[in-house]
Amino acid sequence: MSVVGEAKGQAGARPSVISLAIREKAALYAAYMSFVQGGGIFVPTNRAANLGDDLYLILTLLEDSTKFAVPGKVVWITPPGSTGRQQGLGIQFARNDAGEQVRSKIEELIGGALRSSRPTHTL
């Protein structure tokens, strides 16, 4: 999993943009936040953010060259220095067609692993 690039937003400006490419199924499982209403994804980053901040996520999944562009909101923050957890942000997908499309695609890709008890980046 890699953060391809990110841009910081400014107050009153458009939401910040974060690009994330997840190349392995195990990394996708670890990053997916199925417990978040409408789905979400953990983005490893040292970018500062607050709960509730709006972001725009450009997401590439596994070997598919499709770039999913989905608005989202910060719903999880793992601060630097958290024992056993990677620093980053949990982004809830917007409750719109783009959010539903990416949620469905992720759940299709990880399939039965959704019911796994393996630890993830967030839980």
N, C-alpha and C positions, 0 to 999 in steps of 0.2 A: 504494500500500500504506500502510495506516495502522494504528497501534496505537490501538485504540479506548479502552482503559483497562487499567489493571493495578493489582494489589494485592499488597503485599509480605506474605509469610508470616512466621511467627515460629517459632523452634525448637520442635519438638514439636507444632506446629499443623498444620492441613491444608495441602496444597501451595498455593503461590501461584497466582493466576489471572491469565492474560494473554489479552486479547481482541485479535484481529487480523482486519482486513477487507482483503482483496485484491480490488481492483476491475478489474484489467486482466490479460489473459492473459500479457503480457510480464513483468509484476511477479510473477505466479505462477511462471512459469518460473525467474525469477531467485532466488526464495525457496525453491523446492522442493529438497530434499536427497535426490536419488534414490540417492546412494551410501551412505546410511545404511540399515542393515538395518531393514526394515519401513517405511522412509520417514521423512522429517522435514521441518521447515520452519524457515527463518531468520526471526526476529522482530527487526526493528530496534527497539532499546530501549537506554536508558542504565541500566536496572535492573541492579544488582549481583547476580551469581549465581556459583555454583561448578559445575564439571563434576560431573555426577551428581545435582544437585538435581532433585527432582520438581516438576513444574509441571502445571497444568491449563489447557489451551488451549481457548478459544472462538474458532472460526475461521469466517469468512464468505467465500465464494468467488464472485468475479465478480458477476453479476447475481442469483444465487440467494439468496433470503432465508433459506435453511436455515442454522442455526447448528450447526456440528459441535462437539461437546464431546468432547475427547479428552485423556486423561492422557498425560503425556510426561516426558522426562528431558533435562536440558541435556547436550548432547554436543559443543557447539561454542561458543566465545566469541570474538567479535571485540572486542578492547578499544578504548577511546577512543584516537584518534590513530593508528589503523592506516592506513598509507598506501594510498590507493586503495580502501579497504573501509569500508563503513558499520558503525558500532558496533551490536552486537546479540548475540543468542543463537540457537544452533541447537538445536531441540527435536526429539528422536526420538519418534515416535509409539509409544505403548504397543502391545505385541504382543497386542491383543485385538480384539474386533469393532469397537469405535469407531475404533481406529487403522487397521485394515484398510479400513474404510469410507471414511475420509478419504483414505488413500493411493490407493485405487482411483478415487475421485472426482477427485483432482488429476491422476492419470495419464490419466484419460479426458479431462479438460479441456485438458491441454497436448499430448496425443497425440504426434505425430511429433516435436515439439520436444524430447522427451526425448533424442533422438540428436544434438541440435545441439551444436556446439562453442562456442557463444556463452558468454561468461563469466557466472557467477552471483554472488550475494553471498558465496558461500563458496569456490568453486573457479573 
